[in-house]
């Protein structure tokens, strides 16, 4: 999970719900209300805790297997367990679902230009940044497009998404929502309506050794909603997960082609 005071569920513990619903717990086979925003909508951040996105600059987020391994350990109820850039101190890489750094499959940040979280639907999110080696590093950079437009009054909502390699644990997806705002915007061109991403990269494990660019989705793309009981936009099989990388035309870094005039 990411960890930042702007996130929904920042102070949720294993005892908050009748089941373990900490931000780090994976999402699998859940009804919509349970997986959407990790069912943390009733645990919003303080109004002043908003992540500030700077166009053209990296957004650095801490990713860790538990809160005590981050800069925010003091509010975890446990002692400081930080260890440099290690996201899961004392645990093997398989704990964060990768055999090695080349086995990482990427994470994404997406944004919805709505200030009221209850108005947001899955189709409202558009992926604006991707890191292909996520979650290997605790301090993970997501480059923000230079042309990100301003948020509405009251700010935007962002979310972190991750789906891991099929050779490193049970399949599932991850989502953490957080309040965000675009500061000092340089453009007012809106982000285009996001579309469903299509599998188009080289996929040798499924008998497709070469990429098929003609099948790619270009421009603004929705996050990959997968393996839930409701509201999936990905219907791949259990052992053919979708990823935030070239397999679905998510390039490394800022997604600079997501604006309404990107292909005009």
N, C-alpha and C positions, 0 to 999 in steps of 0.2 A: 504494500500500500504506500501511497504518498502520505506525508505527514506535514501539516501546516495548519495554524490556527484558523485559517479561512475555510477549512473543510467542514462538511456536515459529518457529525459523528466523531469529531476530534477527541472528545472525552468519553466516548462509549467504551465500556470494558466488557469482559466476558460475563459480567453479572448484570448488565443493563437490561438485556432481553432474557426471555425464557430459554434461549439457545445462544451459543457463542456467535455474536454478530459484530465483533470488532472489525474495524476497517480492513484488516489484513485477511479476513476469512474469505475464501473464494465463493463464487456464485455459481450454482449449478441446479438445474431442474426446478427453478423457483417460479411461483406466480409473479406477475408484473410488479405488484405492490411491494413484494419482498426483495426483488433484485434491483429495482429502480432506485438510484441514489443509495443503494445498499440498505434501504428501509430506514435511512437516517434523516428523513425530512423533518421529523419532530425533534431533532437535535442539531439545530442550526448554529452557525458561528455567531459570535458577538457582532453586532452591526458594524463595529469599527475594524473587524478583522477581514480584510479584503486583499486578495492577492493582486498586486499591481503588475500588469503586463506592459512592457515597454516595446513598442514597435521596433523591429530590427535588432533587438537585443535578446540574449538568452534568458529564459525563465529557469532558474535553478531550483529544483525541488528535491527534498530528501525522501528517499525510498528505503524502507527497512521492514524487516520481518516483525518488528515490534517497536513500540514507541520509546522504550528505554534505550534503544540503540540510536536515537536521534538527538538533536539539540533540544528537543522538548521533553526529555526524560523526566524533568522535575514534576510534570503533571501526570506521569504514568503510574505512580504508586509503587514504583520499583527504583532500584538504584541505577546509577549511570552505567550503561553497558555499551557506550560508544567505542568504536575501534576504527578511527580514520574513515576511509571510503568504503569500508566493508558494510554491505546492507544487512548481513545476518551474522554478526560475530559469534564465533564458536560453532558454526554450522557449516556443513559441506555445501557446495553450490547446488546440489540437488534439492536442498531445502527451499531455494528460490527458483526451482524448476529449470535448471540449465546444467548440462554436463560441463560446459566451458563457455567462454565468451562468444565463440562462433556458433553456439547452440541457442543463443538468445534470439528472440523473434520480434522484438520491438514493442514499444508502448506508444501511446498517443495522448495528446491533449486536444480536447474539443471544446467549442464555445457555443453557447446559445444566447442570442441577443434579446433576452427577456429578464427583467428584474424580479418578477414574481416566480419563484421556483415552482409554484403549483400550476402555472400556466405552461410549463415546459413539457413537450412530448419528445419521444426518442428521435423523431425526424427533424427536430429543431436544432440538434447538435451538428456542427460541422468540424471535422478534424482540421486543426490549424498547425500542428507541429508533431513531428515523429522523431523518436530516437531509436535507432535500430539495435543498439547494444543494451538497451534497458532490459532487465533490471540489474545489470552486473555491478553498477556503481551506486553507492548511497547518494552521492551528489550527482544528480542527473540533469543535464541541460536540454531544454527544449527551445529551439530558436523561434522567436515570434516573427511572423511576416512583417515587413516594413510598412505595409499598406493597411494594417489592421484599422478599421474605422472605430469611431468612438462608440461607447456603450450608451444605452438609453439612461435617462434619469433613474437612479437607483442601482445602476450597474448591470453587469452581465452575470451569467453562471457558466462555469467551466467544469470539466470532468476529466479524470485520468482513466485510461482504459488499457488493459493488458490481457493478452492471451499467450500462453507459453507453449513451448515445444511439446509434441506428443510423446517424446521419449523420456520425459522427466516428470512423471507423476500423473495423477488422474487429471482428466481434462475438465476445464472450467473457464470462467472469465472473471475479470476483476473490474470494478468501477468504484471510483471515489469522486463525489461531487464537491465543488467548492465555489465560494463567491469570488468574482474577479472583476477587474476593471481595466480598460485600456487607457493609459496615461500618455499625454502629449501626442495624440494621433496626428499623422501626416496626411491622411486621406479620409474622404467621406464616402468612398464607393463601397456599397454594402457587400457583404459576403453573399454569394449566390445560394439559392436553395440547394441543400445538400442531397446527393443521390446515393443509392446503394452501390457500394464498391463491388467490382467483379473480379473473379480469379483470372489473372491473365499472365502472370509471370511463369518462368520456368518451374516445372513441378515434376521432377523426375520420379519422385516417390509414387506419383499417380500416373506414370506412363507418359508424361509430357515433358520431354527434355528441353524444349525450346519455348521461349516466351511468345505470347500471341498479343502484341500491342493493339490489334484491332478489337480485342475483347475487353480492353481496359476501360474503366470509368475515369474520365478526366474532369478536372475542376473540383468543386466542393463535394466531399464525400462524408457520409454518415459514419459514426463508429460502428464497430462490428458487434452486433447483438446476437449471441449464440448460446445454444444449449440450455435455454430456459423453457418453461412451460408456455409462456406467452410473449408475444411481441418480438420474436426473433426476426432479424432481417437477413441472417445467414442460416443456411440449411445444410451445410456441409456435415458429413458424417463425423462420428466421434473421433476417429483417428486421422481426419483430414481437416484440422482446425484452420480457420482463417487467421491471417497475421497482419500486423502493421508494418509491412515491409514491401519489397518489390513484387511479391506474389499478388498483391492487391493494388499495385500502383501507388503505394504510399512511399514517397521518396524520403530519404534522410533529411531531417531539418525542417525548416519552415516550408509550409505548403503554399507556395506563392501563386498558385493558379486558381485560388478559391473565390475570386471576386467576380462580380457581375459582368465586368468588362474584360475578364481574362481571355476570353475566346471570341471577342467581338471584332 
